[in-house]
């Protein structure tokens, strides 16, 4: 079983931390990073930026499809 310290280090150790969802979005827009999204971290309570997983991508495309009709 993995230690909590190792899990935390892997989850948010070397990642950029943002205080809010809006700060992370501004960072993405300034860097022109497409296909990435901010998400809350369960360990540090801040927001990180990363690629959405399969379930999140499906939800995003489903919400876009609803807006088209």
N, C-alpha and C positions, 0 to 999 in steps of 0.2 A: 504494500500500500504506500502511496506517495505521501510525503510529508506536506503539511499545509504551507510551510515556508517555501518549498520547491514549487508548489502550485501557484503561490502568489508571485514568486519571482518570474515564472513563466507567463502568468496572466498579465502582469502590469509592470514588471521590473524595469525594462528598458524602453517602455513605450512613452510617447508624449502624453501629458495629462492636461486636460482642459477643464476649467471650472464649470462650464455650462455647455449645453448642446449647441447654442448659438455660436459660441467661441470656436467650437470644432468645425461648424459649418463654414464660418468665415475663413478658417485655415484652409479648408478644402477648396474653397472658391479662389483664394489668393494663389494657391499652388496649382490650380487647374487639375486637380485630382478627380477623375471621373471613376465611377464604379465603386467608390468607397463611401462609407457612412459612419457617423459617430454612434457610439453605443456606451451605455453606462457600465462601469466596472463594479462588480460585486465585492471586490476586495478593498479598493481605495476610495470608492465613492465619487471619483471623478469620471470624465468621459475620455475615451480613447477613439482612435480612428482605425477602421479596418474594412475588409471586404465583407459584405453580408453573406451569411450562409444560405444554403439552398432554400430553406423555409422562408427566410426573410425576402429572398429574391422573388419567390412565388407570390408572396403577399404584395410586394411592390408592383409586380406586373399585373396582378389581379386588380389592384386599386387603380392603376392606369387604364385598364380596360373598362372599368366602370365609368370613368370620367369621359370616355370617348362616346358613350351612348347616352 
